[in-house]
Amino acid sequence: MTAEPLERSLDRPDQLTRPDARPDDDRPLVLRTAHEGDLPELRRLDEEVFREFAYPGFLLRQLFDMYEEHFLVLDDGTGRLRGYVLAATRALGADSWILGLCVTQDRRRHGLGRELMTEVLSRLRRDGIGVVRLTVEPANLAAIFLYRSLGFRPEEPDGGLRPDYFGPGMHRQIMRLDLPGSL
């Protein structure tokens, strides 16, 4: 998953119209690499944000085992995670996919998704990755604007639109970023 569908945000219009709203808990967050002990909290966070589209626990475990270096979290210091980003790289080649980006509802619209993405892109560049891709729900304009502002563009053909990408009626747009200056 890469971002909450826009229609879920539209169910809570105050979150779209109040960018200056204070989070319920405004503790400073620490952006860090995920640890094995974070797995139960990562599962809770993924289920909170993505609901029926959350990764199963066993898959989160395997993703952590495979991509730990590019699995970043926002830690509030109380044992609760407020967001994560996960990038998966191919064993052979210089390509990567963003497999997940999320921020809890109370911490959105404060630049945290951008901060997570900026850090993971920096790490991917450092590690010699030349191309990063992701998928996003075509109606999720907030996520699309974020990704475009970071330099992602729809991957052709057809403006990146892939009907039924995740199954019937689950359309996605594939976006791509070329990372100049990678090793």
C-alpha positions as CSV (number, residue, x, y, z in Angstrom):
1,M,0.0,0.0,0.0
2,T,1.3,3.5,-0.7
3,A,-1.3,5.9,0.8
4,E,-4.7,6.1,2.2
5,P,-7.4,6.3,-0.5
6,L,-8.6,9.9,-1.0
7,E,-12.2,8.9,-0.5
8,R,-11.4,7.9,3.1
9,S,-10.0,11.3,3.7
10,L,-13.1,12.9,2.3
11,D,-15.1,11.1,5.0
12,R,-13.2,13.4,7.4
13,P,-13.3,16.8,5.7
14,D,-11.8,18.6,8.7
15,Q,-8.5,16.8,8.0
16,L,-8.4,18.3,4.5
17,T,-9.4,21.8,5.4
18,R,-7.4,22.4,8.6
19,P,-3.7,22.2,7.7
20,D,-2.9,24.1,10.9
21,A,-4.8,21.6,13.2
22,R,-2.6,20.4,16.0
23,P,-2.1,16.6,16.3
24,D,-3.8,15.0,19.3
25,D,-0.4,14.3,20.7
26,D,2.3,16.7,19.6
27,R,5.3,14.8,21.0
28,P,8.4,15.2,18.8
29,L,8.9,12.2,16.5
30,V,12.1,10.4,15.7
31,L,12.6,9.1,12.2
32,R,14.6,5.9,12.4
33,T,15.1,2.5,10.9
34,A,12.6,-0.1,12.0
35,H,13.6,-2.7,14.6
36,E,12.4,-6.2,15.0
37,G,10.6,-5.2,18.2
38,D,8.5,-2.8,16.2
39,L,6.7,-5.5,14.3
40,P,3.6,-5.7,16.5
41,E,3.3,-1.9,16.4
42,L,3.9,-1.9,12.7
43,R,1.1,-4.3,12.2
44,R,-1.2,-2.2,14.4
45,L,-0.3,0.9,12.5
46,D,-0.7,-0.7,9.1
47,E,-4.2,-2.0,10.1
48,E,-5.2,1.4,11.5
49,V,-4.3,3.2,8.3
50,F,-5.0,0.7,5.6
51,R,-7.8,-1.3,7.3
52,E,-8.9,-4.1,4.9
53,F,-5.9,-3.5,2.7
54,A,-3.3,-3.9,5.5
55,Y,-0.4,-6.3,5.0
56,P,-0.9,-9.6,6.9
57,G,1.4,-9.9,9.8
58,F,3.5,-12.7,8.3
59,L,4.2,-10.5,5.2
60,L,5.2,-7.5,7.3
61,R,7.6,-9.8,9.0
62,Q,9.1,-11.0,5.8
63,L,9.3,-7.5,4.3
64,F,11.1,-6.4,7.5
65,D,13.6,-9.4,7.2
66,M,14.3,-8.6,3.5
67,Y,14.3,-4.8,3.5
68,E,15.2,-3.7,7.0
69,E,17.6,-1.0,5.9
70,H,14.8,0.8,3.9
71,F,12.0,0.3,6.4
72,L,11.8,3.6,8.3
73,V,9.4,4.6,11.1
74,L,8.2,7.6,12.9
75,D,8.6,6.9,16.7
76,D,6.8,9.1,19.2
77,G,8.9,7.8,22.1
78,T,6.0,6.1,23.9
79,G,6.1,2.8,22.0
80,R,3.6,4.0,19.4
81,L,4.7,4.4,15.8
82,R,3.0,7.3,13.9
83,G,4.1,6.4,10.4
84,Y,6.4,4.3,8.1
85,V,7.8,4.0,4.7
86,L,9.1,0.8,3.1
87,A,11.2,0.5,0.0
88,A,12.0,-2.8,-1.6
89,T,15.1,-3.2,-3.8
90,R,15.8,-5.9,-6.4
91,A,18.6,-8.2,-5.6
92,L,20.1,-7.7,-9.0
93,G,19.8,-4.3,-10.5
94,A,19.3,-0.7,-9.4
95,D,15.5,-0.5,-9.1
96,S,13.4,-0.1,-6.0
97,W,9.7,0.1,-5.2
98,I,8.0,2.0,-2.5
99,L,5.7,-0.7,-1.0
100,G,4.2,1.4,1.8
101,L,3.9,4.9,3.1
102,C,1.6,5.9,5.9
103,V,1.1,8.4,8.6
104,T,-1.5,8.2,11.4
105,Q,-4.6,10.4,10.9
106,D,-3.7,12.7,13.8
107,R,-0.2,13.4,12.3
108,R,-1.2,14.1,8.7
109,R,-0.7,17.4,6.9
110,H,2.4,18.3,8.8
111,G,5.0,17.2,6.3
112,L,5.7,13.8,7.8
113,G,5.0,11.8,4.6
114,R,7.4,14.1,2.8
115,E,10.0,13.6,5.5
116,L,9.7,9.8,5.3
117,M,10.0,9.8,1.6
118,T,12.9,12.3,1.5
119,E,14.9,10.1,3.9
120,V,14.2,6.8,2.1
121,L,15.0,8.4,-1.3
122,S,18.3,9.7,0.2
123,R,19.2,6.2,1.4
124,L,18.2,4.6,-1.9
125,R,20.4,7.1,-3.8
126,R,23.3,6.4,-1.4
127,D,22.9,2.7,-2.0
128,G,23.1,3.1,-5.8
129,I,19.5,2.8,-6.7
130,G,18.8,4.6,-10.0
131,V,15.0,4.2,-10.4
132,V,12.2,4.2,-7.8
133,R,8.6,3.3,-8.6
134,L,5.4,3.2,-6.6
135,T,1.7,2.7,-7.2
136,V,-1.0,5.0,-6.0
137,E,-4.8,4.9,-6.2
138,P,-5.6,7.3,-9.1
139,A,-8.2,9.1,-7.0
140,N,-5.7,9.8,-4.1
141,L,-4.8,13.3,-5.2
142,A,-3.1,14.2,-2.0
143,A,-0.6,11.3,-2.4
144,I,-0.2,12.1,-6.1
145,F,0.6,15.7,-5.4
146,L,3.2,14.7,-2.8
147,Y,4.9,12.2,-5.1
148,R,4.9,14.7,-8.0
149,S,6.4,17.3,-5.7
150,L,9.2,14.9,-5.0
151,G,9.9,14.4,-8.7
152,F,7.8,11.3,-9.4
153,R,6.1,11.2,-12.8
154,P,3.6,8.8,-14.3
155,E,5.3,5.9,-16.0
156,E,4.2,5.4,-19.5
157,P,2.2,4.1,-21.3
158,D,-1.2,5.6,-20.6
159,G,-0.1,8.0,-17.9
160,G,0.9,5.1,-15.7
161,L,-2.8,4.0,-15.3
162,R,-3.1,0.3,-14.8
163,P,-6.7,-0.9,-14.6
164,D,-7.3,-3.8,-12.2
165,Y,-3.7,-3.8,-11.1
166,F,-4.5,-5.3,-7.7
167,G,-7.6,-7.1,-8.9
168,P,-11.0,-6.2,-10.4
169,G,-11.8,-2.6,-9.8
170,M,-8.5,-1.9,-8.0
171,H,-6.9,0.5,-10.4
172,R,-3.5,2.0,-9.8
173,Q,-1.2,4.6,-11.3
174,I,2.5,3.7,-11.5
175,M,4.8,6.6,-10.9
176,R,8.6,6.6,-11.4
177,L,11.5,8.7,-10.2
178,D,15.0,8.6,-11.7
179,L,17.6,9.3,-9.0
180,P,20.4,11.3,-10.4
181,G,23.7,11.0,-8.7
182,S,23.2,7.5,-7.4
183,L,26.4,5.5,-7.0
